[in-house]
Amino acid sequence: MTPVWAAAALAPGEGAAAGLTDPGTATGAGSLAWLLIALPLAGCIVLLVGGRALDRVGHLVGCATVVAAFVVGLVVFFSTTSSGADARISTLHLWNWFSAGSMTVDLGLWLDPLSLTFVLLITGVGSLIHVYSIGYMAHDAERRKFFGYLNLFVAAMLLLVLGDNFVSLYFGWEGVGLASYLLIGFWSDRPSAATAAKKAFLMNRVGDVGLALGIFLLFRELGTVTYAGVFAGIGRLAEQSPATVTAIALLLLLGACGKSGQVPLQAWLPDAMEGPTPVSALIHAATMVTAGVYLIARSNPIYDLTSTGRLVVTIVGAVTLLLGCVAGCAKDDIKKVLAYSTVSQIGYMFLAVGLGANVYALGILHLLTHGFFKAGLFLGAGSVMHAMNDDVDMRRFGGLWRRMPITFVTFALGYLALIGFPLLSGYFSKDPIIEAAFAAGGVRGALLGGAALLGAGLTAFYMTRLMIMTFFGESRWEHLTAPDGRAYHPHESPAVMTGPMIVLAIGSVGAGAFLALGHRLANWLAPSLGAFEEPEPPISATLITIATLVLIAVGVVLAYLFVGRRPVPVERPARVNPMIAFARADAGGNAVNETLVARPGMVLGRLLVATDARGVDGLVNGTAGGLAALSGGWRRWQNGFVRSYALSMLSGTLVVAVALLLVRSS
């Protein structure tokens, strides 16, 4: 099935032959969709404006509005599932937003299987993280403000996925960036948190410029920014100017790379772990970092028309998944290991959505399963931190499974799902991406499939290393004190924190099978992304699965041999081999950005300052100084003595007389 809105992008007459129609107008439960954004936004306004009077109940208000949005999302979702496949796309017009010259933008909602899938992910996982935050932030004096920021983020993310045009998407995109900045730097009294927030904000601006230019180019070429209008006219634009479509695709990709932490804009995401752990779970595991995947999937009619654009997307995904794995292998900060795991897993999603029209659904499938197990892993990491005086250094952990059995079991299930253990969620979502990569065929397929396969082995290594250092082996914390000087007293977290972890662990186990078997998710997404086609790799899919499981087993065994059978040093060795040094240096991410952007920017800044100071200011100041000197010279002639004035008049008369004589003689 071709996406409904892409009908006009096909060859003339093809859309009509397929019996495709324009999106309908939302009715019934669909007309309530505006509440999805309004509820968390209202919660944000109440919490941030209400003041200290709401300190005791602010967390309840924040949770209630997001849970209510989840309920509304379920109502709209089930109302849509009861419709036929051709009637599952509708729009809800809210109001005329603004006009600028020939550009008129309305604020409306686009309700289709893709947007509703993201709605359930954002509000469902968001509700669990809100509940978890009640316990995690219980002793924070600014808890009310924290929940206000969380609600702002959820509202912006919902606008991003529900808007019916690229301007609405961009508005939500920037709202997510603002909320991310506020949440990462929530503990702004910590210099590292303030720096991380600014770094995330600035690096995202680089990607946002690309997205904005892409939207400008769409409007210039097509005269519209609505999804229906853009996707209806993009086919004609591709016939007239294929290079323009490729440029649009690459600009949109730049925006996606910034928000999703992909090469070359990935360096902000690990540093963003300075924010509270619920922020890491919500923003950097389940929602914000998946916005780039959503953008590419939503723009599938554009990418279907440019093979170059799709190729670049797959290259970015393959390179990122490997660099994320390498960096994760040598980190000792539990949250940064998970952060680089997120970078890597988003790389798998980019690889999937870049492979072509018939496998977009694989990227969304992995996005959903990743939302369960990675959010659960981050919450598990937060539970460990809660028990270990907020310490994040795994070298100080060890043997925690005895003290924290619920955290251990839920974390272990998320770990197994992430590495692709058979029959858990990651197995059903990541393995098909590896098969689809090989199915690309030729050298391209071999390289992409090989990268995805190697990434599976590296993921097993660094995640097993994390499990061993945190939960197994010697209880190193017994002989140490925390950085704040207190002794460690590890204990299980309260039920308000472990409850959401248990729910996410259940999703880590069963969500993959539920969504993948029978192509349930792919068939649901067909009206949005087109019909799913089983990839046919040049070698047997069974052999690829066996090779994947073998590499996973090798990764687990190597982690046991290098970490499990050796004492974990409490202090980091001063000298390490170049490979470990490369991994500890964020796989070159910061170095590349500093070399290509930061340092040239600083040099350019100094040059501009010097040009301004010595050139522009020098010219202005020099002119002023010259006039002042001239004025000073002339001022000496005005001395108030009559004899001086008489001499001046006589001198002038003589000069005039001499000039006249010279003229007459000539």
Secondary structure, DSSP 8 states (H G I E B T S, - for coil): ---GGGGGGSSTTHHHHTT----EE--GGGGGTHHHHHHHHHHHHHHHHSGGGGTTTHHHHHHHHHHHHHHHHHHHHHHHHTS-GGG--EEEEEEEEEEETTEEEEEEEEESHHHHHHHHHHHHHHHHHHHHHHHHTTT-TTHHHHHHHHHHHHHHHHHHHHBSBHHHHHHHHHHHHHHHHHHHTSSTTSHHHHHHHHHHHHHHHHHHHHHHHHHHHHHHHHS--BHHHHHHHHHHHHHH-HHHHHHHHHHHHHHHHHHHT-TTS-THHHHGGGS-HHHHHIIIIISGGGHHHHHHHHTHHHHTT-HHHHHHHHHHHHHHHHHHHHHHTS--BHHHHHHHHHHHHHHHHHHHHTS-GGGHHHHHHHHHHHHHHHHHHHHHHHHHHHHTTT--BGGG---TTTT-HHHHHHHHHHHHHHHT-TTSHHHHHHHHHHHHHHHT-HHHHHHHHHHHHHHHHHHHHHHHHHHHHHHSS--GGGG-B-TTS-B-------HHHHHHHHHHHHHHHHHHHHHHGGGHHHHHHHHHH--------SS-HHHHHHHHHHHHHHHHHHHIIIIITS---SS--S---HHHHHHHTGGGHHHHHIIIIIHHHHHHHHHHHHIIIIIIHHHHHHHHHHHHHHHHHHHTT--S-HHHHHHHHHHHHHHHHHHHHHHHH-
